[in-house]
Amino acid sequence: MDQELGPGIHAKVNHVAIRCFRDTGDADYITARLSMRSALPGQFLTAAQQAIEKYQKCILMLNQVDTKGLSHKLRKARSRIDEKLNFNIFFDEEEEALFAHLEKWDFDRYLLNSLYTRTDELIVLDRLVWKLRQYCRPVNMVHRSLPPDDSVVNSNLMKIRESLSGPAKGGRVPGGMLERVLESEIHPARPGLIWKNLWFTDSNRTSVWIGRDYQAENAPLFNFPEVAQEASQYMQINDNVIRGARQLAKEKLKRKKNGT
């Protein structure tokens, strides 16, 4: 440890991780909920992906693991958690499906790929965020003023696992942004946070009705794949999209020749 930084350096670095990753991830999560409520599927996927990305990076940084080079790759961050930390975070089947959907979305802010969402994915996102955030705390510290201590990891993880099997309120993170929004009756983001939310709410309800509406939108390059190369002269289009557009253009041309 750099002596000039003082004995509280670990707490200060953890503060950076929480503010830069967990708090901003909380804001992205609320944005995702508002987007779904407003029938904006692309914005839902982008904000949800950002939230999960930041929670994972927060977990890594709070455990003194480098987050550089991860970019927006959710699977890459999850693999680093599995490889570098002394614990795994298990997802159920629905959570795995949503995680895969967001990974495939790949932070596509420009509709280079066609998209779809289902409204019930919001319920799964709520549960996944609730689960990940519980690990967004320094599990290898007894007190913020003390250096990391691996001997307390197991006991702290046990507490997290107990909260995961208990009521939603037991999984609240002390001092978290979502908790502050929830506690404030006048916070502008509160309606978006608690709307049909079983995990972040003061209600005693045990179920919500949200339906399974399906929203989809074709990407422009799906409609006109033959212009992908020309368009790439004026905007950044990754190689996978270019290759996919070329293949689609060939298939469309083949079908046209066959009269189908």
Summary of the structure (lengths in Angstrom):
residues: 260
radius of gyration: 21.3
end to end distance: 69.0
largest distance: 75.9
contacts: 730
relative contact order: 0.12
helix: 59%
strand: 3%
